[in-house]
Amino acid sequence: MLVASACGNEEAALDSSELPPVCTELAQSTGEGQELFQALMADRSADSYARLGQFYLERGDVDCASRAFQSAVSMDDQLWKAHYGLGLA
């Protein structure tokens, strides 16, 4: 039962975690951001969202960072770096 519930949450996270266009544009404005965004599009993993969130945070975009970290947390609530990043944002 717990596994089925976790899978349902992961599907919901994938559906609700699209980043707004302004966040996508910011990620694609640098080589590093492009690499992180391409990795996210390839695997849609919590870790990829957390790495992209860190990228946004380092550039001072708290809104995009918060969205990326929240997506990471909703996909994997055990990912400490996503919780930490969300707290910083």
N, C-alpha and C positions, 0 to 999 in steps of 0.2 A: 504494500500500500504506500509506503513512504517513497519508494522508487517511482511509482506512477505519479505521485504528487510532485516530485522533483522534476520529472520530465515535463509535466504540464507547466510548471513555473518557467522552465527554460524556454519552451515554445512561446510563452507570453512575453518573456524578456526579448526574444528575437523580434517579435512583432512590434514591440513598443519602443525599441531602442534606436530607431533611426535618428541620426543627428540632423539638426537643421542645416540648411544650405550655408549659412554663415560659418558654421563649424567646419563643414566640408571644405569650403574655400580657404579657411585659415590653414587647415592641415595640408592642403595642396599648394600652399604658397612657398614652401621650402622643400628641399630635397629630403630632409629627415621626416617631415610631416607626410610627404607623399609615400615614403616607404612604410610608415606606420599605418597610414590609411589603407594602402594596398594589402598589408598583412591583415588588417581588420576585415576587409572585404573578402579575403581568401578564406579565413577560418571562423570569423564571427565569434571568437572566444572571449571569455571574461578577461583573460590576460591581455589580449590585444586592446580591448577597451581601456583597461587600466594604463597600459603604456601610452595610448593616445591621450588619455586624461592627464597624465604627467606632462606630456608635450604641451597641452593647452595651459596647464597650470604654470609651467615655466615661462610661458609667453604672456601671462597675466590675464588670460581669458577665463575668468571664474565660472561663467555660465556654461561654456563648452566643456570645461573640465568637470564641473558638477554632473552634467548630463552623461559624459563618458564614464565617470566613476560610478554613477548610479546604475547605469546599464551593466557594468561589470559586477557590482554587488548583487543585482537582481538575478544574474546568471550563476554566480558562485558566491554565496554568502560566507564562505570560508577564506576568501582571498583577502588576506590582511592588507596588502598594499592598496587595494581598492577602497577599503574602509578608511585607511590612513589618508589617502589622497582626497577622499570625500570630506573628511574632517578638515583638512587643510584648505580646501576650496570654500 
